[in-house]
Amino acid sequence: MQKEKLRNARKVKGITQQQIADIIATDVSNYSRKESGDVSIRKDEWEKIARFLDVPVEDIYEEEEARQINNFENNTNSNNIGTVSGNYYCNIPEFLLENQRDYIEHLKKENQRLQEEIKALKNQ
């Protein structure tokens, strides 16, 4: 379900998706999926976005649709593991995948920061 209230509030304020993505520490493509309803927005992210937009959470919040995502079509096993074109796929809850994506993004930023710190120390 698209987050129309969020999208409208963001556009009224003249804020880009990139700016919101920066606030919640994710990339713009992931934020776009959140705004379009493909990826859920966590409670803490709703709060950060509302503060950034200077609006109450209630003005932008919209319920998430409950849905199950199947990453494969020919699952014949009882363990939720299937194969498509020789690749293995599992039904992993979206919130776990999202958490891992966020953590990877955090690690990328931390890696960049440390590389810059090393470079600065070498130049001293």
N, C-alpha and C positions, 0 to 999 in steps of 0.2 A: 504494500500500500504506500503510495507516494506521500511524502510529508509536505503537503501543500501549505500548511500554516507556517512551517519552518521556512520553506522556499520563499514564500511571499514576504515574510518578515525580513529575511536576509536581503532580498532584492530591494525592498522599501528603504532599508538602511544603506544600500549601495555597497554591500559586502560581497566579496567573491567567495566561491567555494574554496579556493586556495587559502584564503584568510581563515575560514572556519576550520579547514583541515589542519592548519598550523596550530590553532588553539587547542584542538583535541589530539595533537601529536599523531597525525596519520597523513597519508598522501592524498592528493586531490581525487584520484580515481576511487579510492576507498570511500572517501567522504561522499562522492557523487552517488555511489551505490547505497550509502546510508540514506541520503536524501531521497533517492528514488524508491526506497523501501526494500531493496534487495538484501541489505545487511542491517541488522538491528542496531539501534543507538542505545548505548548503556546509560543508566541513570546519571552517572557522574558526567557523561558527555552532554546530556541534556542540560545539566546545570551549568557547565562551562559555556555552552553555546548561548544559553539565556543571559548569563552575565555579560558575555561579549556583546550581544545584541542589545543589552540593557532593557530586557523585557522579562516579565514573569514566565517561569517555565510553562505555566498553564496556557499562556498565549501561543506557544509554539508546539507543545507536546501533542502527539497523536499516538494512539495505541498501536502496538505491533500486531501483525497478523500471525497467528500460530500456523506454522506450516512445516512439513517434513520435506527435506530435500534428498532425493535419491540421486547418487552420483553414478549410477549404472542401471542398466535395464534388465540384464539377464541374471539376476541373483537367484541361484538355485540352492544356496547354502543357508543353513539356519543361523550362521554366525555373522550375517550382514557383510560378507566379503564376496565380491563378484569380480568378474574379469570382462573387459571390453578391449578388443584388439590386443590381447596379451598383457594389458596393464591391469593391476589390481586396484580396486576402489573400495572404500569403506564408507558407511554412513556415519560420519562424524558430525556431532551437533554443531551448528553454525556458530554458536557462542564460543566454542572451543577454538574453532578455526580463526575467528575474529580476534580472540585473545592472543593467539600465536602470531597473527599478522601484526598486531599492535606491538608485541614484544620484539619482533624482528625489526620493525621500524625504529623502535627505541634503541635497539642494539646498533643499527646502522648509524643513527645520529651520535651515539656515544663513541662509536668507532671513529667517526669523522672528527669529533672533538679531540679524542686522544691523539689522532694523527697530527692535528694542528698543534697540539701541545708538544708533541715530540719534535716537530719541525721547529717550533719556537725555541725549544731547549737546545737544539743543535746549532741554531743561529746565534746563540749567546757567546 
